[in-house]
Amino acid sequence: MYVINDNVLDEIRDRADIVDLIGEYVDLKKSGSNYMGLCPFHSEKTPSFSVSSSKSIFKCFGCGVGGDVITFVMKRENLSFPEAVEFLADKYNVRLEEYKDENKEARDKRSRLYEINREAALHFLKNFQTSKKAQLYLSNRMVSAKTIRAYGIGYSKDSWTDLYDHLTSLGYKEDELLELNLISKSKNGNYIDRFRDRVMFPIINRNNKVIAFGARGFGDAKPKYLNSRETPIFHKGSNVFNMNIISRESSRERIILVEGYMDVISLYNSGINYSVASLGTSLTIDQANIIKKMAKDIYICYDSDNAGINATSRAIDIFLQASVKPKIIELDEGLDPDDFIKKYGVEAFENKIKSSISYIEFKIKKLRENFNLKDNEGLSNFTIEAAKIFSSIKNPIERDIFVKDFSKNYNISYLAIENYINYLNRNRVKEAKKEKFKVKRNTNVVKSNKTRAQEELLSYSLLDNDI
């Protein structure tokens, strides 16, 4: 937690040019003493969104939303007030004092680590401009020059010390480069580049700071993808790839979660600028909460092979923990989004988005594969397991719609399914009560039969309201 006072807020408002800030999200045009553009908070064709440079405020005369730079960031990035202040302080180098008293040395170290990563990204970008091998790789994958620039894609040379030599020549220390995973130590104790002969994808946060790297090898290189490990400025489970593009360009209506960097880049290359990917790990609850703030509708579009289907199931459960009900985009023939678009085009992919299914439909569809529905026992067991899925739906209206649809599709009595769901929910309540009133026993104490009997009677009595 940071100490937020009037001095901090005034410094942020002084440093942040509201026209420049909002101009990163909205195409603004001068109109008299103000600037006008299309409102990012509601759909409109005629600009009614006004930004005043002299007053440092914005106002939409269509939907009525207005405020200062902090208000804008809160609404656009879906952040709380403290989060928006931290976002702007980081962007404009306003020093925030933490309650945990992070000292100046620690703050300066973080700034220096960001600086080193930026220099590394620029070096990789320069390498790419002279590497026909890296250029051919992206050309074969039909990635445009515009997309390459947007993502700052680079190349790490097939050299043991190319990056090491460059960064140390700029005065950066070996222990700093080790801490950022940019170099490692060989068996004989020499420092060598960690990323060699790979296409480099800078991982950039929403404030356009390079926090880590993903790297794609050529051909049969092992591993195919090599990612930065955890560092003081990078935590895999608390970041997603493409946050900077989403913040700057997306309308925030929808977000598509895909598996990897190239899926995100391929979608962007095709005009779909609202996808994200986790960073070499399975989706985490922190990432789900980040994605939740980015858009209204959340979609999952993993590869359609077995591994992708299983990953989708895990991602659904993580999103549900974050109170998100994702929709699932199903692709054909074991294809990933990149391959699908290359084969069928972006219009076909957009049709897949329109025909996406709910997470409940996906779970039922996957469940069905485990049973022989031509057999009465198989159909019965399938219905029992499906009822368990339906019982997890808290909204009774939503549950009713799914149960009626299931009843019709499989010719099972609606009443029978509903009765079984009620039975499951009653048992769930009973189990919850048992857990709540469970007696915590000290296993080191020897108790008499009489004492144990009294404890059992008390525990069971507490489960009944009348008793």
ABEGO torsion letter per residue (X at the ends): XBBBBAAAAAAAAAABBAAAAAAAABBBBBBEABBBBBBAABBBABBABBBBAAAGBBBBAAAGBBEBAAAAAAAAAGBBAAAAAAAAAAAAGBBBBBAAGBBAAAAAAAAAAAAAAAAAAAAAAAAAAABAAAAAAAAAAGBBAAAAAAAGBBBBBBBAAAAAAAAAAAGBBAAAAAAAGABBBBAAGBBBBABBGBBBBBBBBAAGBBABBBBBBBEABOBABBBBBBBAABBAAABBBGAAAAAAABAGABBBBBABAAAAAAAAAAGBAABBBBBGBBBBAAAAAAAAAABABBBBBBBABAAAAAAAAAAAAAAAAAGBBBBBBBBBGGBBAAAAAAAAEAAAAAAAAAABBBAAAAAAAAAAAABBAABAAAAAAAAAAAAAAAAABABAAAAAAAAAAAAAAAGBBAAAAAAAAAAAAAAAAAAAAAAAABBBBBAABBBBAAAAAAAAAAAAAAABAAX
